[in-house]
């Protein structure tokens, strides 16, 4: 089982950010250490929300405590998610440099989505693109984020592949790729290969799906296995207010892998 350190957002109610990633990994038997970049009552999409960012200085103190206790060096993977400011991105870069060589660096570039566009502070988004993305062993952008990071036209599958390769990272996992209006899935792009994993597109999917996917990848699962778990979890959560991570765990944790498409 993997030991994963996650730097991302945390909500008291619901399943997004750390509050989606951690329980999903724990349900599969992995160990999760959580560093919250922001603490909120719930996802900001609800009518009322309260909370605040966790200052980077406080997070640095927490990281030092983890290091002194011997837990930082024990991690297999660092996963970064929502980073609300350029200072948080700088913290993530320092942490990635500190853990490089001992741990795999997985970056979920939480920037925005269609049709809303960029919902991260512009300075933070630009720092993420220029400073953090080049440190990633694995990137998990959605299609809109891939286009924003690269400036490429990603409306076709060939365009998405070219954009992913332009990032020059060992592995780019594009979620919500341009397969068809009725399908979604993951486009896996490496320097010398492209793999397609296709699943049906659904309405009524709760927030947090991308957080769970990147967490499963950080936990060491291959795309086929991660997407198999996620597809079953989505099916059990349609039209629910939140992902049913705990309630449907007996089903989604035993799901079969998704077959690669040719």
ABEGO torsion letter per residue (X at the ends): XBBBBBBBBBBABEBBEAAAAAAAAAAAGBBBBBBBABBBABBAABABBBEBBBBAAAAAAAAAAAAAAGAAAABABBBBBBBABAAAAAAAAAAAAAABGABBBBBBBBAEBOAAEBABBAAAAAAAAAAAAAABABBBBBAAAAAAAAGBBAABAAAAAAAAAAAGBABBBBBGBBABAABBEBBBBBAABBBBBBBBBBBGBBBGAAAAAAAAAAAGBBAAAAAAAAAAAAAAABGBABBBAAAAAAAAAABBBBBBBX
